[in-house]
Amino acid sequence: MGRTMTNGDMSPEAQLRAREGVEHLQAAARELIEAARAALDVAEEWVNDPESLASLAGTLAAVGDVARRMTGTGGHPRPDQAPPGHPPASDDEPRVQRIDVS
């Protein structure tokens, strides 16, 4: 920490660091405002052109579907498509298996 004067005023070095800190915070705030404006511009485009929003939603759904297929997660397998090493599930079996923990 910098030294302070005896009357409570900050030293010139501390004042300079404080001024630089405020300038950095102002620059960061300006960047956040600019990012928010860009996001609002995109949102306004979607509101004005619902087809672009539908197209984006379709694209995101397709990407999510590909990710689920690649990772093998998401959704329940059909009864005729059991995972490797597991017998196919019958329609009589419950979908949830209860396991007692002692």
Steps between C-alpha positions, in 0.01 A plus 500: 500500500611852438579744773246764591564852608442588863190710422318197348556585133636231271851527369538598134596140416186364666287762324651397166430129566145582608444710188636217281273251678195718434600535134526121466159456661351758265651325198361166621156655552509643146586153363208346690263766367626438146450124540148553635415725204624234258289235675196729486558560128496124441187461712330777303586324173340181633186687602477671163570180304345193667629276219859568608410399856336181375808429290728554800284277718512227236876529471547484878271196519700325228828577677358369828379184328843438349665559839265252666571239235875552524506475879236231527301707749152634502167332453395147583602214269217323325421155645632330187833691523660386824851620583780253424519224761143555621201291398221686321242639738150360484187711515417336836818623673492834679725772355637582845699246694499538876826417674505456877798661670595384846 
